[in-house]
Amino acid sequence: MEDSTRKFIAIDNKTEIKEILTSVYKSLLLKGYNPINQLVGYILSEDPTYITNYNNARSLICRIDRDELLQELLIEYLEKKGN
């Protein structure tokens, strides 16, 4: 058995991050999950099993670097709060 490393291509485009998050959110909703709870679980643990495979959501979320994801979420939140 050969050991192989699975590569995920991280993305840094803010628009692409938003599109991926929206798609993952919708996939979780369609499968009957609470998307916020599932995404928080994924962000805190980096365990991709929090995200459904439906519509390729799990592989999509793995394309986003978790630190970049948190950074973008904070920026969006704080900009909307006017800080």
N, C-alpha and C positions, 0 to 999 in steps of 0.2 A: 504494500500500500504506500503510495507516494503522498508525502505531506505537501499541501498546496496552500498558499495564502490567497485569501479572497481580497481583491482590491475594490475599493469604492472610490469613485472620482468625486472629490469634494467640489462644491461650487461656491462662487463668491458673488454672484449676481443677485442683488437685492430683489429684483423682480422675479427671478427664478425661484428664490427661496419662498417668496409669497405664493407663487403658483403651486409649488410643491406642498406647502403647508395647507393651502386651500383644498387641494386634491386629496390629501391624506385625511383632512378633517371630514370632507364629504364621504369618503370611503368608510370611515369609522361610523358616521351617522347611518349610512345605508345598511351597514351590517348590524345595527342596533346597539352599538357601544356608545358610551359617553365620551365624546372626542376629547374634551378638556382633561378628564381624568386619565385617559389613555396617553395623551401627549405629555402630561406632567409626569406620569410614570416613566415614560420613555426618556424624557429629558433628565430626570433625576438618576435613573439607573443606567441609561444607555443600552437597555435591553430591548432589542428590536421586536421581541415577541409581544410587546404592548401594542404593536401596530399590526393590523390585519394584512394578510397577503392580497386581499381583494383589490382589484384594479391596480396591482403592482405597488400598493401604498408602502409596504415595508421596504422594498428596494429603493423607492423614491426618497423616503425619509433618511435612509442611510447615506444618501448622497450629500446631505447637509452636515457640515461639521457642527458638532453640538455646541461648541463655544461660540461659533458664528451665529448659530440659531438663537442662543440666549442673548447675545449682543443685539441682534436685530429686533428681537422681541422687546427688550428694554428700551431701545432707541424709539421704536414705534410708540410704546406706552408713554414714555416721558414726553415725546413730541406732542402727543394728543392731550396731555395734561398741561401743556404750556410751560414746561420747566426747561 
